[in-house]
Amino acid sequence: MKKYLGFSAIALGLVVASMPLAMPASAQSDNAADISKDFGCGGFVPTATGGRGWRLFSRDGTHSTTNSAGVTSLVCHFDIPAGKEPATATRAEGFRCGTFLGLTTDSKMVATPGGQATLTCKINGST
């Protein structure tokens, strides 16, 4: 069951900077990838203008993959509480997002009227 927090007073940077709660090991072969799952992850329901709305939190449906080239992709899935879903699909991009390798602005948050939201963040740790 996914969990959520219903307050929006704290800045998103504080939420996403504390998302990863475990450090993955580095990839060992040329085509290996390190995968972490079910860690704490914070997100938000984007407003119609791409701003930050209702805050979300989940430990389920979260995963981070780091490939041998040092690229990390973090994906978190959320259930939006009843009554907090957007009327139409909303999205926000380019905000600060915390990954296992650090902060990035290669980020996207999408929420649907059906009550689902997805956070995606990518960072290239080799540069």
Stockholm file with secondary structure:
# STOCKHOLM 1.0

chainA/1-127         MKKYLGFSAIALGLVVASMPLAMPASAQSDNAADISKDFGCGGFVPTATGGRGWRLFSRDGTHSTTNSAGVTSLVCHFDIPAGKEPATATRAEGFRCGTFLGLTTDSKMVATPGGQATLTCKINGST
#=GR chainA/1-127 SS CCCCCCCCCSCHHHHHHTCCCSCCCCCCSTTCEEEEESCCEEEEEECTTSCEEEEEEESSSEEEEEETTSEEEEEEEEECCTTCSCSSCEEEESCCEEETTEEESEEEEEECTTSEEEEEEEEETTC
#=GC SS_cons         CCCCCCCCCSCHHHHHHTCCCSCCCCCCSTTCEEEEESCCEEEEEECTTSCEEEEEEESSSEEEEEETTSEEEEEEEEECCTTCSCSSCEEEESCCEEETTEEESEEEEEECTTSEEEEEEEEETTC
//
